[in-house]
Amino acid sequence: MFRTKILALALAACALGACDQPMTTPQKGAVVGAAAGTGIGLVTGGSFGTVVGAGLIGGAVGYLGGTAIDRSR
């Protein structure tokens, strides 16, 4: 129980500490892609490994898409 609280506190500190600059287009694409991939994995009722895999693939595809959009500007 204590470890869980410490881990949650550390993750919250990392998330808040990483927000000192606005996100770039590739970073936004990665976040949206990871969220979409994870959401689709959860909705389809996949196992934990499937959901994590979908999130990783979605994040990678989102990052590549964001990079392509950023370079075309």
mmCIF file of the N, C-alpha and C atoms, coordinates in Angstrom:
data_MODEL
# 
_entry.id   MODEL 
# 
loop_
_atom_site.group_PDB 
_atom_site.id 
_atom_site.type_symbol 
_atom_site.label_atom_id 
_atom_site.label_alt_id 
_atom_site.label_comp_id 
_atom_site.label_asym_id 
_atom_site.label_entity_id 
_atom_site.label_seq_id 
_atom_site.pdbx_PDB_ins_code 
_atom_site.Cartn_x 
_atom_site.Cartn_y 
_atom_site.Cartn_z 
_atom_site.occupancy 
_atom_site.B_iso_or_equiv 
_atom_site.pdbx_formal_charge 
_atom_site.auth_seq_id 
_atom_site.auth_comp_id 
_atom_site.auth_asym_id 
_atom_site.auth_atom_id 
_atom_site.pdbx_PDB_model_num 
ATOM 1   N N  . MET A 1 1  ? 0.822   -1.190 0.000   1.00 0.00 ? 1  MET A N  1 
ATOM 2   C CA . MET A 1 1  ? 0.000   0.000  0.000   1.00 0.00 ? 1  MET A CA 1 
ATOM 3   C C  . MET A 1 1  ? 0.867   1.254  0.000   1.00 0.00 ? 1  MET A C  1 
ATOM 4   N N  . PHE A 1 2  ? 1.906   1.245  0.826   1.00 0.00 ? 2  PHE A N  1 
ATOM 5   C CA . PHE A 1 2  ? 2.795   2.395  0.916   1.00 0.00 ? 2  PHE A CA 1 
ATOM 6   C C  . PHE A 1 2  ? 3.554   2.598  -0.388  1.00 0.00 ? 2  PHE A C  1 
ATOM 7   N N  . ARG A 1 3  ? 3.977   1.485  -1.003  1.00 0.00 ? 3  ARG A N  1 
ATOM 8   C CA . ARG A 1 3  ? 4.688   1.565  -2.281  1.00 0.00 ? 3  ARG A CA 1 
ATOM 9   C C  . ARG A 1 3  ? 3.806   2.167  -3.362  1.00 0.00 ? 3  ARG A C  1 
ATOM 10  N N  . THR A 1 4  ? 2.547   1.813  -3.363  1.00 0.00 ? 4  THR A N  1 
ATOM 11  C CA . THR A 1 4  ? 1.613   2.332  -4.357  1.00 0.00 ? 4  THR A CA 1 
ATOM 12  C C  . THR A 1 4  ? 1.466   3.836  -4.225  1.00 0.00 ? 4  THR A C  1 
ATOM 13  N N  . LYS A 1 5  ? 1.372   4.325  -3.005  1.00 0.00 ? 5  LYS A N  1 
ATOM 14  C CA . LYS A 1 5  ? 1.259   5.770  -2.794  1.00 0.00 ? 5  LYS A CA 1 
ATOM 15  C C  . LYS A 1 5  ? 2.517   6.497  -3.232  1.00 0.00 ? 5  LYS A C  1 
ATOM 16  N N  . ILE A 1 6  ? 3.675   5.938  -2.921  1.00 0.00 ? 6  ILE A N  1 
ATOM 17  C CA . ILE A 1 6  ? 4.943   6.542  -3.322  1.00 0.00 ? 6  ILE A CA 1 
ATOM 18  C C  . ILE A 1 6  ? 5.057   6.557  -4.845  1.00 0.00 ? 6  ILE A C  1 
ATOM 19  N N  . LEU A 1 7  ? 4.682   5.465  -5.489  1.00 0.00 ? 7  LEU A N  1 
ATOM 20  C CA . LEU A 1 7  ? 4.733   5.391  -6.946  1.00 0.00 ? 7  LEU A CA 1 
ATOM 21  C C  . LEU A 1 7  ? 3.781   6.401  -7.577  1.00 0.00 ? 7  LEU A C  1 
ATOM 22  N N  . ALA A 1 8  ? 2.580   6.521  -7.041  1.00 0.00 ? 8  ALA A N  1 
ATOM 23  C CA . ALA A 1 8  ? 1.614   7.484  -7.566  1.00 0.00 ? 8  ALA A CA 1 
ATOM 24  C C  . ALA A 1 8  ? 2.121   8.913  -7.394  1.00 0.00 ? 8  ALA A C  1 
ATOM 25  N N  . LEU A 1 9  ? 2.727   9.199  -6.268  1.00 0.00 ? 9  LEU A N  1 
ATOM 26  C CA . LEU A 1 9  ? 3.278   10.526 -6.020  1.00 0.00 ? 9  LEU A CA 1 
ATOM 27  C C  . LEU A 1 9  ? 4.430   10.816 -6.974  1.00 0.00 ? 9  LEU A C  1 
ATOM 28  N N  . ALA A 1 10 ? 5.289   9.842  -7.195  1.00 0.00 ? 10 ALA A N  1 
ATOM 29  C CA . ALA A 1 10 ? 6.417   10.029 -8.114  1.00 0.00 ? 10 ALA A CA 1 
ATOM 30  C C  . ALA A 1 10 ? 5.936   10.243 -9.542  1.00 0.00 ? 10 ALA A C  1 
ATOM 31  N N  . LEU A 1 11 ? 4.937   9.488  -9.964  1.00 0.00 ? 11 LEU A N  1 
ATOM 32  C CA . LEU A 1 11 ? 4.398   9.662  -11.313 1.00 0.00 ? 11 LEU A CA 1 
ATOM 33  C C  . LEU A 1 11 ? 3.732   11.025 -11.486 1.00 0.00 ? 11 LEU A C  1 
ATOM 34  N N  . ALA A 1 12 ? 3.026   11.465 -10.471 1.00 0.00 ? 12 ALA A N  1 
ATOM 35  C CA . ALA A 1 12 ? 2.393   12.786 -10.535 1.00 0.00 ? 12 ALA A CA 1 
ATOM 36  C C  . ALA A 1 12 ? 3.455   13.886 -10.607 1.00 0.00 ? 12 ALA A C  1 
ATOM 37  N N  . ALA A 1 13 ? 4.520   13.732 -9.848  1.00 0.00 ? 13 ALA A N  1 
ATOM 38  C CA . ALA A 1 13 ? 5.601   14.731 -9.875  1.00 0.00 ? 13 ALA A CA 1 
ATOM 39  C C  . ALA A 1 13 ? 6.275   14.759 -11.238 1.00 0.00 ? 13 ALA A C  1 
ATOM 40  N N  . CYS A 1 14 ? 6.482   13.603 -11.822 1.00 0.00 ? 14 CYS A N  1 
ATOM 41  C CA . CYS A 1 14 ? 7.091   13.545 -13.158 1.00 0.00 ? 14 CYS A CA 1 
ATOM 42  C C  . CYS A 1 14 ? 6.173   14.182 -14.197 1.00 0.00 ? 14 CYS A C  1 
ATOM 43  N N  . ALA A 1 15 ? 4.892   13.887 -14.115 1.00 0.00 ? 15 ALA A N  1 
ATOM 44  C CA . ALA A 1 15 ? 3.942   14.437 -15.082 1.00 0.00 ? 15 ALA A CA 1 
ATOM 45  C C  . ALA A 1 15 ? 3.859   15.952 -14.973 1.00 0.00 ? 15 ALA A C  1 
ATOM 46  N N  . LEU A 1 16 ? 3.846   16.458 -13.762 1.00 0.00 ? 16 LEU A N  1 
ATOM 47  C CA . LEU A 1 16 ? 3.767   17.907 -13.579 1.00 0.00 ? 16 LEU A CA 1 
ATOM 48  C C  . LEU A 1 16 ? 5.096   18.596 -13.892 1.00 0.00 ? 16 LEU A C  1 
ATOM 49  N N  . GLY A 1 17 ? 6.180   17.945 -13.601 1.00 0.00 ? 17 GLY A N  1 
ATOM 50  C CA . GLY A 1 17 ? 7.487   18.528 -13.864 1.00 0.00 ? 17 GLY A CA 1 
ATOM 51  C C  . GLY A 1 17 ? 7.839   18.572 -15.335 1.00 0.00 ? 17 GLY A C  1 
ATOM 52  N N  . ALA A 1 18 ? 7.209   17.753 -16.130 1.00 0.00 ? 18 ALA A N  1 
ATOM 53  C CA . ALA A 1 18 ? 7.498   17.708 -17.561 1.00 0.00 ? 18 ALA A CA 1 
ATOM 54  C C  . ALA A 1 18 ? 6.719   18.743 -18.347 1.00 0.00 ? 18 ALA A C  1 
ATOM 55  N N  . CYS A 1 19 ? 5.904   19.523 -17.695 1.00 0.00 ? 19 CYS A N  1 
ATOM 56  C CA . CYS A 1 19 ? 5.011   20.453 -18.396 1.00 0.00 ? 19 CYS A CA 1 
ATOM 57  C C  . CYS A 1 19 ? 5.525   21.882 -18.401 1.00 0.00 ? 19 CYS A C  1 
ATOM 58  N N  . ASP A 1 20 ? 6.842   22.097 -18.460 1.00 0.00 ? 20 ASP A N  1 
ATOM 59  C CA . ASP A 1 20 ? 7.343   23.463 -18.428 1.00 0.00 ? 20 ASP A CA 1 
ATOM 60  C C  . ASP A 1 20 ? 7.348   24.122 -19.794 1.00 0.00 ? 20 ASP A C  1 
ATOM 61  N N  . GLN A 1 21 ? 7.191   23.360 -20.870 1.00 0.00 ? 21 GLN A N  1 
ATOM 62  C CA . GLN A 1 21 ? 7.142   23.912 -22.215 1.00 0.00 ? 21 GLN A CA 1 
ATOM 63  C C  . GLN A 1 21 ? 5.933   23.345 -22.947 1.00 0.00 ? 21 GLN A C  1 
ATOM 64  N N  . PRO A 1 22 ? 5.404   24.087 -23.926 1.00 0.00 ? 22 PRO A N  1 
ATOM 65  C CA . PRO A 1 22 ? 4.282   23.533 -24.678 1.00 0.00 ? 22 PRO A CA 1 
ATOM 66  C C  . PRO A 1 22 ? 4.719   22.322 -25.511 1.00 0.00 ? 22 PRO A C  1 
ATOM 67  N N  . MET A 1 23 ? 3.801   21.418 -25.728 1.00 0.00 ? 23 MET A N  1 
ATOM 68  C CA . MET A 1 23 ? 4.124   20.207 -26.480 1.00 0.00 ? 23 MET A CA 1 
ATOM 69  C C  . MET A 1 23 ? 4.244   20.521 -27.966 1.00 0.00 ? 23 MET A C  1 
ATOM 70  N N  . THR A 1 24 ? 5.161   19.809 -28.632 1.00 0.00 ? 24 THR A N  1 
ATOM 71  C CA . THR A 1 24 ? 5.310   19.950 -30.070 1.00 0.00 ? 24 THR A CA 1 
ATOM 72  C C  . THR A 1 24 ? 4.235   19.106 -30.763 1.00 0.00 ? 24 THR A C  1 
ATOM 73  N N  . THR A 1 25 ? 4.089   19.310 -32.055 1.00 0.00 ? 25 THR A N  1 
ATOM 74  C CA . THR A 1 25 ? 3.094   18.546 -32.816 1.00 0.00 ? 25 THR A CA 1 
ATOM 75  C C  . THR A 1 25 ? 3.366   17.041 -32.765 1.00 0.00 ? 25 THR A C  1 
ATOM 76  N N  . PRO A 1 26 ? 4.620   16.574 -32.928 1.00 0.00 ? 26 PRO A N  1 
ATOM 77  C CA . PRO A 1 26 ? 4.862   15.130 -32.799 1.00 0.00 ? 26 PRO A CA 1 
ATOM 78  C C  . PRO A 1 26 ? 4.512   14.582 -31.408 1.00 0.00 ? 26 PRO A C  1 
ATOM 79  N N  . GLN A 1 27 ? 4.773   15.366 -30.363 1.00 0.00 ? 27 GLN A N  1 
ATOM 80  C CA . GLN A 1 27 ? 4.440   14.910 -29.014 1.00 0.00 ? 27 GLN A CA 1 
ATOM 81  C C  . GLN A 1 27 ? 2.926   14.822 -28.835 1.00 0.00 ? 27 GLN A C  1 
ATOM 82  N N  . LYS A 1 28 ? 2.208   15.808 -29.356 1.00 0.00 ? 28 LYS A N  1 
ATOM 83  C CA . LYS A 1 28 ? 0.743   15.755 -29.284 1.00 0.00 ? 28 LYS A CA 1 
ATOM 84  C C  . LYS A 1 28 ? 0.216   14.542 -30.032 1.00 0.00 ? 28 LYS A C  1 
ATOM 85  N N  . GLY A 1 29 ? 0.798   14.259 -31.199 1.00 0.00 ? 29 GLY A N  1 
ATOM 86  C CA . GLY A 1 29 ? 0.382   13.088 -31.973 1.00 0.00 ? 29 GLY A CA 1 
ATOM 87  C C  . GLY A 1 29 ? 0.626   11.795 -31.216 1.00 0.00 ? 29 GLY A C  1 
ATOM 88  N N  . ALA A 1 30 ? 1.760   11.721 -30.517 1.00 0.00 ? 30 ALA A N  1 
ATOM 89  C CA . ALA A 1 30 ? 2.067   10.519 -29.745 1.00 0.00 ? 30 ALA A CA 1 
ATOM 90  C C  . ALA A 1 30 ? 1.083   10.319 -28.606 1.00 0.00 ? 30 ALA A C  1 
ATOM 91  N N  . VAL A 1 31 ? 0.732   11.410 -27.920 1.00 0.00 ? 31 VAL A N  1 
ATOM 92  C CA . VAL A 1 31 ? -0.215  11.308 -26.801 1.00 0.00 ? 31 VAL A CA 1 
ATOM 93  C C  . VAL A 1 31 ? -1.595  10.895 -27.302 1.00 0.00 ? 31 VAL A C  1 
ATOM 94  N N  . VAL A 1 32 ? -2.048  11.539 -28.369 1.00 0.00 ? 32 VAL A N  1 
ATOM 95  C CA . VAL A 1 32 ? -3.369  11.209 -28.913 1.00 0.00 ? 32 VAL A CA 1 
ATOM 96  C C  . VAL A 1 32 ? -3.381  9.784  -29.465 1.00 0.00 ? 32 VAL A C  1 
ATOM 97  N N  . GLY A 1 33 ? -2.325  9.389  -30.149 1.00 0.00 ? 33 GLY A N  1 
ATOM 98  C CA . GLY A 1 33 ? -2.249  8.029  -30.694 1.00 0.00 ? 33 GLY A CA 1 
ATOM 99  C C  . GLY A 1 33 ? -2.215  6.973  -29.609 1.00 0.00 ? 33 GLY A C  1 
ATOM 100 N N  . ALA A 1 34 ? -1.447  7.218  -28.554 1.00 0.00 ? 34 ALA A N  1 
ATOM 101 C CA . ALA A 1 34 ? -1.385  6.262  -27.446 1.00 0.00 ? 34 ALA A CA 1 
ATOM 102 C C  . ALA A 1 34 ? -2.725  6.152  -26.739 1.00 0.00 ? 34 ALA A C  1 
ATOM 103 N N  . ALA A 1 35 ? -3.373  7.300  -26.527 1.00 0.00 ? 35 ALA A N  1 
ATOM 104 C CA . ALA A 1 35 ? -4.682  7.272  -25.871 1.00 0.00 ? 35 ALA A CA 1 
ATOM 105 C C  . ALA A 1 35 ? -5.711  6.556  -26.735 1.00 0.00 ? 35 ALA A C  1 
ATOM 106 N N  . ALA A 1 36 ? -5.681  6.836  -28.042 1.00 0.00 ? 36 ALA A N  1 
ATOM 107 C CA . ALA A 1 36 ? -6.637  6.181  -28.943 1.00 0.00 ? 36 ALA A CA 1 
ATOM 108 C C  . ALA A 1 36 ? -6.373  4.675  -29.025 1.00 0.00 ? 36 ALA A C  1 
ATOM 109 N N  . GLY A 1 37 ? -5.108  4.301  -29.139 1.00 0.00 ? 37 GLY A N  1 
ATOM 110 C CA . GLY A 1 37 ? -4.774  2.876  -29.213 1.00 0.00 ? 37 GLY A CA 1 
ATOM 111 C C  . GLY A 1 37 ? -5.160  2.129  -27.946 1.00 0.00 ? 37 GLY A C  1 
ATOM 112 N N  . THR A 1 38 ? -4.895  2.731  -26.804 1.00 0.00 ? 38 THR A N  1 
ATOM 113 C CA . THR A 1 38 ? -5.265  2.110  -25.533 1.00 0.00 ? 38 THR A CA 1 
ATOM 114 C C  . THR A 1 38 ? -6.772  2.031  -25.384 1.00 0.00 ? 38 THR A C  1 
ATOM 115 N N  . GLY A 1 39 ? -7.462  3.103  -25.768 1.00 0.00 ? 39 GLY A N  1 
ATOM 116 C CA . GLY A 1 39 ? -8.929  3.104  -25.693 1.00 0.00 ? 39 GLY A CA 1 
ATOM 117 C C  . GLY A 1 39 ? -9.541  2.043  -26.580 1.00 0.00 ? 39 GLY A C  1 
ATOM 118 N N  . ILE A 1 40 ? -9.024  1.906  -27.793 1.00 0.00 ? 40 ILE A N  1 
ATOM 119 C CA . ILE A 1 40 ? -9.543  0.884  -28.704 1.00 0.00 ? 40 ILE A CA 1 
ATOM 120 C C  . ILE A 1 40 ? -9.257  -0.506 -28.148 1.00 0.00 ? 40 ILE A C  1 
ATOM 121 N N  . GLY A 1 41 ? -8.059  -0.681 -27.584 1.00 0.00 ? 41 GLY A N  1 
ATOM 122 C CA . GLY A 1 41 ? -7.731  -1.978 -26.979 1.00 0.00 ? 41 GLY A CA 1 
ATOM 123 C C  . GLY A 1 41 ? -8.643  -2.317 -25.818 1.00 0.00 ? 41 GLY A C  1 
ATOM 124 N N  . LEU A 1 42 ? -9.000  -1.315 -25.013 1.00 0.00 ? 42 LEU A N  1 
ATOM 125 C CA . LEU A 1 42 ? -9.903  -1.553 -23.880 1.00 0.00 ? 42 LEU A CA 1 
ATOM 126 C C  . LEU A 1 42 ? -11.326 -1.850 -24.344 1.00 0.00 ? 42 LEU A C  1 
ATOM 127 N N  . VAL A 1 43 ? -11.791 -1.105 -25.354 1.00 0.00 ? 43 VAL A N  1 
ATOM 128 C CA . VAL A 1 43 ? -13.162 -1.285 -25.827 1.00 0.00 ? 43 VAL A CA 1 
ATOM 129 C C  . VAL A 1 43 ? -13.345 -2.660 -26.454 1.00 0.00 ? 43 VAL A C  1 
ATOM 130 N N  . THR A 1 44 ? -12.317 -3.136 -27.154 1.00 0.00 ? 44 THR A N  1 
ATOM 131 C CA . THR A 1 44 ? -12.437 -4.453 -27.778 1.00 0.00 ? 44 THR A CA 1 
ATOM 132 C C  . THR A 1 44 ? -12.292 -5.589 -26.777 1.00 0.00 ? 44 THR A C  1 
ATOM 133 N N  . GLY A 1 45 ? -11.970 -5.255 -25.553 1.00 0.00 ? 45 GLY A N  1 
ATOM 134 C CA . GLY A 1 45 ? -11.917 -6.271 -24.502 1.00 0.00 ? 45 GLY A CA 1 
ATOM 135 C C  . GLY A 1 45 ? -10.669 -7.121 -24.544 1.00 0.00 ? 45 GLY A C  1 
ATOM 136 N N  . GLY A 1 46 ? -9.577  -6.550 -25.000 1.00 0.00 ? 46 GLY A N  1 
ATOM 137 C CA . GLY A 1 46 ? -8.330  -7.299 -25.088 1.00 0.00 ? 46 GLY A CA 1 
ATOM 138 C C  . GLY A 1 46 ? -7.702  -7.532 -23.728 1.00 0.00 ? 46 GLY A C  1 
ATOM 139 N N  . SER A 1 47 ? -6.745  -8.436 -23.713 1.00 0.00 ? 47 SER A N  1 
ATOM 140 C CA . SER A 1 47 ? -6.012  -8.705 -22.483 1.00 0.00 ? 47 SER A CA 1 
ATOM 141 C C  . SER A 1 47 ? -5.074  -7.539 -22.199 1.00 0.00 ? 47 SER A C  1 
ATOM 142 N N  . PHE A 1 48 ? -4.418  -7.584 -21.059 1.00 0.00 ? 48 PHE A N  1 
ATOM 143 C CA . PHE A 1 48 ? -3.519  -6.499 -20.666 1.00 0.00 ? 48 PHE A CA 1 
ATOM 144 C C  . PHE A 1 48 ? -2.423  -6.302 -21.704 1.00 0.00 ? 48 PHE A C  1 
ATOM 145 N N  . GLY A 1 49 ? -1.840  -7.383 -22.180 1.00 0.00 ? 49 GLY A N  1 
ATOM 146 C CA . GLY A 1 49 ? -0.776  -7.293 -23.180 1.00 0.00 ? 49 GLY A CA 1 
ATOM 147 C C  . GLY A 1 49 ? -1.257  -6.678 -24.480 1.00 0.00 ? 49 GLY A C  1 
ATOM 148 N N  . THR A 1 50 ? -2.478  -7.010 -24.870 1.00 0.00 ? 50 THR A N  1 
ATOM 149 C CA . THR A 1 50 ? -3.047  -6.452 -26.094 1.00 0.00 ? 50 THR A CA 1 
ATOM 150 C C  . THR A 1 50 ? -3.279  -4.960 -25.948 1.00 0.00 ? 50 THR A C  1 
ATOM 151 N N  . VAL A 1 51 ? -3.788  -4.555 -24.796 1.00 0.00 ? 51 VAL A N  1 
ATOM 152 C CA . VAL A 1 51 ? -4.057  -3.137 -24.554 1.00 0.00 ? 51 VAL A CA 1 
ATOM 153 C C  . VAL A 1 51 ? -2.759  -2.340 -24.538 1.00 0.00 ? 51 VAL A C  1 
ATOM 154 N N  . VAL A 1 52 ? -1.743  -2.854 -23.879 1.00 0.00 ? 52 VAL A N  1 
ATOM 155 C CA . VAL A 1 52 ? -0.455  -2.161 -23.828 1.00 0.00 ? 52 VAL A CA 1 
ATOM 156 C C  . VAL A 1 52 ? 0.158   -2.099 -25.225 1.00 0.00 ? 52 VAL A C  1 
ATOM 157 N N  . GLY A 1 53 ? 0.079   -3.189 -25.955 1.00 0.00 ? 53 GLY A N  1 
ATOM 158 C CA . GLY A 1 53 ? 0.603   -3.207 -27.320 1.00 0.00 ? 53 GLY A CA 1 
ATOM 159 C C  . GLY A 1 53 ? -0.110  -2.206 -28.214 1.00 0.00 ? 53 GLY A C  1 
ATOM 160 N N  . ALA A 1 54 ? -1.425  -2.132 -28.095 1.00 0.00 ? 54 ALA A N  1 
ATOM 161 C CA . ALA A 1 54 ? -2.190  -1.172 -28.892 1.00 0.00 ? 54 ALA A CA 1 
ATOM 162 C C  . ALA A 1 54 ? -1.807  0.255  -28.533 1.00 0.00 ? 54 ALA A C  1 
ATOM 163 N N  . GLY A 1 55 ? -1.576  0.522  -27.255 1.00 0.00 ? 55 GLY A N  1 
ATOM 164 C CA . GLY A 1 55 ? -1.147  1.857  -26.839 1.00 0.00 ? 55 GLY A CA 1 
ATOM 165 C C  . GLY A 1 55 ? 0.221   2.212  -27.382 1.00 0.00 ? 55 GLY A C  1 
ATOM 166 N N  . LEU A 1 56 ? 1.150   1.264  -27.361 1.00 0.00 ? 56 LEU A N  1 
ATOM 167 C CA . LEU A 1 56 ? 2.492   1.516  -27.884 1.00 0.00 ? 56 LEU A CA 1 
ATOM 168 C C  . LEU A 1 56 ? 2.477   1.746  -29.390 1.00 0.00 ? 56 LEU A C  1 
ATOM 169 N N  . ILE A 1 57 ? 1.720   0.910  -30.100 1.00 0.00 ? 57 ILE A N  1 
ATOM 170 C CA . ILE A 1 57 ? 1.623   1.074  -31.551 1.00 0.00 ? 57 ILE A CA 1 
ATOM 171 C C  . ILE A 1 57 ? 0.938   2.395  -31.882 1.00 0.00 ? 57 ILE A C  1 
ATOM 172 N N  . GLY A 1 58 ? -0.134  2.719  -31.170 1.00 0.00 ? 58 GLY A N  1 
ATOM 173 C CA . GLY A 1 58 ? -0.822  3.985  -31.400 1.00 0.00 ? 58 GLY A CA 1 
ATOM 174 C C  . GLY A 1 58 ? 0.068   5.181  -31.135 1.00 0.00 ? 58 GLY A C  1 
ATOM 175 N N  . GLY A 1 59 ? 0.864   5.105  -30.084 1.00 0.00 ? 59 GLY A N  1 
ATOM 176 C CA . GLY A 1 59 ? 1.798   6.191  -29.776 1.00 0.00 ? 59 GLY A CA 1 
ATOM 177 C C  . GLY A 1 59 ? 2.844   6.367  -30.862 1.00 0.00 ? 59 GLY A C  1 
ATOM 178 N N  . ALA A 1 60 ? 3.375   5.254  -31.355 1.00 0.00 ? 60 ALA A N  1 
ATOM 179 C CA . ALA A 1 60 ? 4.386   5.327  -32.417 1.00 0.00 ? 60 ALA A CA 1 
ATOM 180 C C  . ALA A 1 60 ? 3.797   5.892  -33.702 1.00 0.00 ? 60 ALA A C  1 
ATOM 181 N N  . VAL A 1 61 ? 2.612   5.421  -34.071 1.00 0.00 ? 61 VAL A N  1 
ATOM 182 C CA . VAL A 1 61 ? 1.960   5.919  -35.286 1.00 0.00 ? 61 VAL A CA 1 
ATOM 183 C C  . VAL A 1 61 ? 1.595   7.397  -35.124 1.00 0.00 ? 61 VAL A C  1 
ATOM 184 N N  . GLY A 1 62 ? 1.106   7.770  -33.961 1.00 0.00 ? 62 GLY A N  1 
ATOM 185 C CA . GLY A 1 62 ? 0.783   9.172  -33.705 1.00 0.00 ? 62 GLY A CA 1 
ATOM 186 C C  . GLY A 1 62 ? 2.002   10.070 -33.773 1.00 0.00 ? 62 GLY A C  1 
ATOM 187 N N  . TYR A 1 63 ? 3.122   9.593  -33.249 1.00 0.00 ? 63 TYR A N  1 
ATOM 188 C CA . TYR A 1 63 ? 4.357   10.378 -33.305 1.00 0.00 ? 63 TYR A CA 1 
ATOM 189 C C  . TYR A 1 63 ? 4.822   10.561 -34.745 1.00 0.00 ? 63 TYR A C  1 
ATOM 190 N N  . LEU A 1 64 ? 4.777   9.484  -35.515 1.00 0.00 ? 64 LEU A N  1 
ATOM 191 C CA . LEU A 1 64 ? 5.189   9.585  -36.912 1.00 0.00 ? 64 LEU A CA 1 
ATOM 192 C C  . LEU A 1 64 ? 4.265   10.515 -37.693 1.00 0.00 ? 64 LEU A C  1 
ATOM 193 N N  . GLY A 1 65 ? 2.963   10.419 -37.428 1.00 0.00 ? 65 GLY A N  1 
ATOM 194 C CA . GLY A 1 65 ? 2.023   11.317 -38.081 1.00 0.00 ? 65 GLY A CA 1 
ATOM 195 C C  . GLY A 1 65 ? 2.244   12.762 -37.684 1.00 0.00 ? 65 GLY A C  1 
ATOM 196 N N  . GLY A 1 66 ? 2.476   13.008 -36.413 1.00 0.00 ? 66 GLY A N  1 
ATOM 197 C CA . GLY A 1 66 ? 2.748   14.357 -35.944 1.00 0.00 ? 66 GLY A CA 1 
ATOM 198 C C  . GLY A 1 66 ? 4.017   14.923 -36.523 1.00 0.00 ? 66 GLY A C  1 
ATOM 199 N N  . THR A 1 67 ? 5.052   14.079 -36.664 1.00 0.00 ? 67 THR A N  1 
ATOM 200 C CA . THR A 1 67 ? 6.295   14.516 -37.257 1.00 0.00 ? 67 THR A CA 1 
ATOM 201 C C  . THR A 1 67 ? 6.095   14.877 -38.717 1.00 0.00 ? 67 THR A C  1 
ATOM 202 N N  . ALA A 1 68 ? 5.330   14.069 -39.445 1.00 0.00 ? 68 ALA A N  1 
ATOM 203 C CA . ALA A 1 68 ? 5.060   14.350 -40.852 1.00 0.00 ? 68 ALA A CA 1 
ATOM 204 C C  . ALA A 1 68 ? 4.292   15.663 -41.016 1.00 0.00 ? 68 ALA A C  1 
ATOM 205 N N  . ILE A 1 69 ? 3.319   15.894 -40.144 1.00 0.00 ? 69 ILE A N  1 
ATOM 206 C CA . ILE A 1 69 ? 2.546   17.131 -40.211 1.00 0.00 ? 69 ILE A CA 1 
ATOM 207 C C  . ILE A 1 69 ? 3.443   18.323 -39.873 1.00 0.00 ? 69 ILE A C  1 
ATOM 208 N N  . ASP A 1 70 ? 4.303   18.156 -38.874 1.00 0.00 ? 70 ASP A N  1 
ATOM 209 C CA . ASP A 1 70 ? 5.180   19.246 -38.457 1.00 0.00 ? 70 ASP A CA 1 
ATOM 210 C C  . ASP A 1 70 ? 6.181   19.604 -39.552 1.00 0.00 ? 70 ASP A C  1 
ATOM 211 N N  . ARG A 1 71 ? 6.689   18.613 -40.259 1.00 0.00 ? 71 ARG A N  1 
ATOM 212 C CA . ARG A 1 71 ? 7.665   18.873 -41.317 1.00 0.00 ? 71 ARG A CA 1 
ATOM 213 C C  . ARG A 1 71 ? 7.014   19.470 -42.562 1.00 0.00 ? 71 ARG A C  1 
ATOM 214 N N  . SER A 1 72 ? 5.730   19.202 -42.772 1.00 0.00 ? 72 SER A N  1 
ATOM 215 C CA . SER A 1 72 ? 5.072   19.720 -43.967 1.00 0.00 ? 72 SER A CA 1 
ATOM 216 C C  . SER A 1 72 ? 4.703   21.191 -43.821 1.00 0.00 ? 72 SER A C  1 
ATOM 217 N N  . ARG A 1 73 ? 4.788   21.734 -42.628 1.00 0.00 ? 73 ARG A N  1 
ATOM 218 C CA . ARG A 1 73 ? 4.451   23.146 -42.401 1.00 0.00 ? 73 ARG A CA 1 
ATOM 219 C C  . ARG A 1 73 ? 5.561   24.047 -42.832 1.00 0.00 ? 73 ARG A C  1 
# 
